[in-house]
């Protein structure tokens, strides 16, 4: 299944975030929250996709990459209200405060600070000629 669409939500004072039901159905029960300091967002992977990423890192034989990746992953499950708790350090590093965009990005979900996401999407729209046209 492919993650599509984007939703506006808020992160509460306890760093809890509602994950839309449409996304939870695809993610399954257990999923993986990952932050890479080279990105401006937090990524969430379902089990199947995370297994692919995990195998790639493990098979690399690079202990530094393994430390970097695996120490930056949190396994989680949604509570009865459909919320997850984000790691505070992930939120701080990604600049996430309260208003966020939960965006489907094919094989993953991304959590963005709403203002950063709007700026980023504006930049992408301004450079639209670099993308192939899907409607032809």
Residue, then its C-alpha position, 0 to 999 in steps of 0.5 A: x500500500x502507498x501512503x498518500x494525502x496530508x493532514x493537519x494535526x497538533x502535537x500536545x504538551x506530552x508530545x502525543x500526535x494523532x495518526x490518521x486512521x487511513x495511515x494506521x490501517x497501512x502501518x499495522x500494529x507496530x511501526x517505526x519512528x525515525x529521525x535523520x538529522x539531515x532531514x527536516x521531518x520525522x519519518x514513520x515506517x510500517x513493519x514491511x518497509x522498515x525491514x527493508x531499510x533495516x536489512x540494507x543498513x545491517x547488510x552494509x557492514x558499516x558499524x557507524x551507519x548501523x549505530x547512527x540509524x538504529x539508535x535513531x529509531x523508536x518502535x511504537x504502537x498507537x494508543x486507543x485514541x490513535x495517538x503515538x508519543x514522539x521522542x522530545x529530541x526528535x521534535x526539537x531537532x525537526x523544529x516541531x512545536x505544536x501544529x504539524x502536517x502528517x503527510x503520506x510520502x509513498x513508502x513512509x509517513x512524514x511529520x513536519x512542522x506545519x510552517x516548515x512544510x508550507x515553505x518547503x511545498x511552496x519551494x517545490x511548486x516553484x520548481x515544478x518543471x523538474x518533475x515529470x507530468x503524471x497526467x499525460 
